[in-house]
Amino acid sequence: MTGARTTTLGQVSAVEPGPEDLKIITLARSARARVAAAEGAAVRDETGRTYAATTVTLPSLRLSALRLAVAMAVSSGATALEAAALVSEADAVDPADLAAVADLAPGAPVYQAGPDGRLRAAVEP
């Protein structure tokens, strides 16, 4: 496939999303749709709070949705993540996104879904 990214930091897991995981997938999908962004992401911290974000593309600033969601959690005082979700058309999760999640949650699942919300993979950083 042309333009496909490969995930080198993580491994695809057989983790099945629970009800709380499905919520962050829905949040990520909604955020993406609301602003017609390339990606939507959401993370859940150790207290159950959720943070949703989209890709930021400005002349002076570019952030992926997942890295921004992690940054929002950290700037709100989160010290750990339970799970993350990314909704995009990409074939794989960017390794830099996985690294950002791993900074707070080594081994936490990153659910990758398509724009329709259908789960493609669960990746562990």
VOBA-1610 file (N, C-alpha, C; in pm, whole numbers, padded with zeros to 5 digits, always signed):
BEGIN
Met+00083-00118+00000Met+00000+00000+00000Met+00087+00124+00000Thr+00050+00220-00075Thr+00122+00344-00081Thr+00085+00431+00038Gly+00187+00489+00103Gly+00163+00580+00213Gly+00129+00514+00345Ala+00133+00383+00353Ala+00099+00314+00478Ala+00212+00331+00578Arg+00175+00359+00702Arg+00273+00368+00810Arg+00273+00236+00885Thr+00388+00200+00936Thr+00394+00079+01015Thr+00415+00113+01161Thr+00364+00030+01247Thr+00379+00049+01390Thr+00500-00032+01434Thr+00605+00038+01476Thr+00727-00032+01514Thr+00743-00043+01665Leu+00679+00045+01741Leu+00695+00041+01885Leu+00597-00053+01953Gly+00482-00074+01892Gly+00378-00150+01959Gly+00354-00285+01895Gln+00272-00362+01963Gln+00232-00491+01912Gln+00081-00495+01912Val+00024-00554+01806Val-00119-00568+01800Val-00162-00668+01906Ser-00264-00632+01979Ser-00310-00711+02092Ser-00448-00767+02066Ala-00483-00867+02140Ala-00617-00926+02132Ala-00711-00864+02234Val-00669-00752+02294Val-00751-00684+02394Val-00882-00640+02332Glu-00991-00675+02397Glu-01123-00635+02351Glu-01166-00511+02430Pro-01220-00411+02361Pro-01261-00291+02434Pro-01383-00316+02521Gly-01377-00263+02643Gly-01491-00269+02734Gly-01578-00147+02712Pro-01685-00132+02789Pro-01776-00018+02773Pro-01707+00118+02784Glu-01613+00132+02878Glu-01542+00259+02894Glu-01450+00286+02775Asp-01395+00180+02717Asp-01310+00194+02599Asp-01393+00235+02478Leu-01510+00179+02466Leu-01599+00216+02355Leu-01638+00363+02365Lys-01649+00414+02487Lys-01680+00556+02506Lys-01570+00645+02451Ile-01443+00610+02476Ile-01337+00697+02425Ile-01324+00686+02273Ile-01357+00570+02217Ile-01360+00559+02071Ile-01468+00652+02016Thr-01585+00654+02079Thr-01694+00742+02037Thr-01655+00889+02053Leu-01589+00924+02164Leu-01542+01061+02184Leu-01444+01103+02075Ala-01351+01015+02042Ala-01252+01044+01938Ala-01320+01063+01803Arg-01415+00978+01774Arg-01488+00987+01648Arg-01568+01116+01640Ser-01634+01153+01748Ser-01714+01275+01753Ser-01627+01399+01737Ala-01513+01401+01805Ala-01423+01516+01794Ala-01376+01534+01651Arg-01340+01425+01587Arg-01293+01428+01448Arg-01402+01482+01356Ala-01522+01431+01372Ala-01633+01471+01286Ala-01673+01617+01309Arg-01668+01662+01433Arg-01712+01797+01468Arg-01634+01904+01393Val-01505+01883+01374Val-01423+01985+01307Val-01367+01937+01173Ala-01415+01823+01126Ala-01370+01765+00999Ala-01217+01751+00995Ala-01161+01703+01104Ala-01016+01685+01116Ala-00973+01552+01056Ala-00845+01541+01029Ala-00789+01417+00976Ala-00795+01305+01080Glu-00776+01342+01207Glu-00776+01243+01315Glu-00852+01297+01435Gly-00908+01205+01510Gly-00965+01237+01640Gly-00907+01137+01739Ala-00887+01180+01861Ala-00831+01091+01963Ala-00893+01123+02097Ala-00887+01026+02185Ala-00931+01046+02323Ala-00850+00955+02412Val-00826+01001+02534Val-00757+00920+02634Val-00838+00923+02763Arg-00819+00819+02844Arg-00883+00812+02976Arg-00771+00802+03078Asp-00774+00891+03179Asp-00668+00890+03278Asp-00700+00795+03394Glu-00611+00794+03492Glu-00621+00699+03603Glu-00742+00725+03693Thr-00804+00842+03682Thr-00922+00873+03762Thr-01051+00857+03683Gly-01039+00820+03555Gly-01157+00803+03471Gly-01194+00925+03389Arg-01120+01036+03407Arg-01145+01155+03325Arg-01101+01128+03182Thr-01174+01189+03089Thr-01142+01171+02948Thr-01105+01304+02885Tyr-01022+01295+02784Tyr-00974+01412+02711Tyr-00981+01378+02563Ala-01048+01462+02485Ala-01062+01440+02341Ala-00991+01552+02267Ala-00933+01518+02152Ala-00860+01617+02074Ala-00864+01578+01926Thr-00829+01675+01844Thr-00817+01650+01700Thr-00680+01697+01653Thr-00648+01661+01533Thr-00524+01707+01471Thr-00523+01859+01465Val-00408+01919+01496Val-00391+02063+01484Val-00290+02088+01373Thr-00332+02166+01275Thr-00244+02200+01164Thr-00249+02351+01142Leu-00153+02418+01203Leu-00138+02562+01188Leu-00004+02590+01122Pro+00013+02707+01066Pro+00143+02737+01005Pro+00261+02719+01102Ser+00239+02750+01230Ser+00350+02741+01326Ser+00340+02624+01422Leu+00235+02541+01412Leu+00217+02432+01507Leu+00146+02314+01442Arg+00203+02198+01455Arg+00141+02075+01405Arg+00146+01971+01516Leu+00027+01919+01552Leu+00018+01816+01654Leu-00079+01708+01608Ser-00043+01585+01634Ser-00137+01478+01607Ser-00245+01480+01713Ala-00358+01423+01681Ala-00469+01419+01776Ala-00432+01344+01903Leu-00363+01231+01889Leu-00331+01150+02007Leu-00228+01219+02096Arg-00127+01281+02036Arg-00029+01353+02118Arg-00093+01471+02190Leu-00187+01538+02122Leu-00256+01649+02187Leu-00345+01600+02301Ala-00414+01489+02283Ala-00497+01434+02391Ala-00411+01397+02512Val-00294+01338+02488Val-00201+01306+02598Val-00156+01434+02666Ala-00120+01534+02588Ala-00075+01662+02644Ala-00186+01727+02727Met-00309+01721+02681Met-00421+01778+02757Met-00437+01706+02891Ala-00423+01574+02889Ala-00434+01498+03014Ala-00324+01538+03111Val-00202+01545+03062Val-00088+01581+03147Val-00105+01722+03201Ser-00148+01815+03116Ser-00163+01954+03162Ser-00278+01970+03259Ser-00363+01869+03269Ser-00473+01871+03367Ser-00438+01793+03493Gly-00316+01741+03500Gly-00271+01674+03622Gly-00270+01522+03616Ala-00304+01462+03505Ala-00301+01316+03495Ala-00158+01265+03507Thr-00143+01155+03580Thr-00011+01094+03594Thr-00004+00958+03528Ala-00118+00907+03484Ala-00122+00777+03416Ala-00244+00774+03325Leu-00238+00687+03225Leu-00351+00666+03135Leu-00394+00520+03144Glu-00524+00499+03134Glu-00578+00363+03131Glu-00591+00311+02989Ala-00628+00401+02895Ala-00647+00361+02756Ala-00650+00484+02668Ala-00630+00460+02539Ala-00634+00568+02440Ala-00706+00516+02316Ala-00761+00609+02239Ala-00827+00573+02114Ala-00788+00673+02007Leu-00772+00622+01886Leu-00740+00705+01770Leu-00835+00667+01658Val-00900+00767+01600Val-00988+00745+01486Val-00929+00820+01368Ser-00897+00746+01262Ser-00841+00808+01142Ser-00852+00710+01026Glu-00814+00758+00911Glu-00811+00673+00793Glu-00677+00602+00777Ala-00581+00635+00860Ala-00447+00574+00852Ala-00454+00424+00877Asp-00360+00354+00819Asp-00354+00209+00834Asp-00294+00164+00967Ala-00218+00254+01030Ala-00150+00217+01155Ala-00133+00341+01242Val-00106+00319+01368Val-00081+00428+01462Val+00064+00472+01447Asp+00084+00602+01437Asp+00218+00659+01424Asp+00302+00619+01547Pro+00424+00572+01528Pro+00509+00534+01641Pro+00530+00648+01742Ala+00534+00772+01696Ala+00550+00885+01789Ala+00426+00899+01877Asp+00309+00869+01825Asp+00187+00871+01905Asp+00192+00762+02012Leu+00236+00643+01973Leu+00249+00534+02069Leu+00349+00569+02178Ala+00456+00636+02141Ala+00557+00675+02239Ala+00499+00774+02340Ala+00415+00866+02293Ala+00353+00963+02385Ala+00263+00892+02485Val+00186+00795+02439Val+00101+00718+02530Val+00188+00638+02627Ala+00293+00576+02575Ala+00381+00493+02659Ala+00450+00574+02769Asp+00469+00704+02748Asp+00529+00787+02852Asp+00448+00783+02980Leu+00316+00771+02968Leu+00228+00767+03085Leu+00170+00629+03111Ala+00171+00543+03010Ala+00100+00417+03025Ala+00162+00305+02943Pro+00281+00260+02980Pro+00338+00147+02906Pro+00244+00027+02917Gly+00206-00028+02806Gly+00117-00144+02807Gly-00030-00113+02800Ala-00070+00014+02810Ala-00212+00049+02797Ala-00255+00034+02652Pro-00374-00015+02628Pro-00416-00033+02489Pro-00444+00100+02420Val-00405+00106+02294Val-00441+00216+02206Val-00534+00155+02102Tyr-00661+00193+02108Tyr-00759+00139+02015Tyr-00757+00223+01889Gln-00736+00156+01777Gln-00734+00223+01648Gln-00863+00189+01574Ala-00936+00293+01536Ala-01064+00272+01467Ala-01068+00356+01340Gly-01150+00313+01248Gly-01172+00388+01126Gly-01274+00498+01150Pro-01294+00584+01052Pro-01390+00693+01065Pro-01533+00648+01098Asp-01565+00524+01063Asp-01698+00471+01093Asp-01707+00420+01237Gly-01596+00426+01312Gly-01594+00380+01450Gly-01562+00233+01466Arg-01548+00163+01355Arg-01518+00020+01361Arg-01373-00002+01405Leu-01355-00083+01506Leu-01223-00111+01560Leu-01138-00187+01459Arg-01018-00135+01435Arg-00923-00201+01343Arg-00820-00282+01419Ala-00776-00226+01532Ala-00671-00295+01610Ala-00665-00236+01749Ala-00610-00314+01839Ala-00571-00267+01971Ala-00420-00284+01976Val-00351-00174+01994Val-00204-00175+01992Val-00153-00142+02131Glu-00051-00211+02174Glu+00013-00181+02302Glu+00147-00116+02274Pro+00167+00005+02333Pro+00295+00074+02308Pro+00413-00002+02366
//
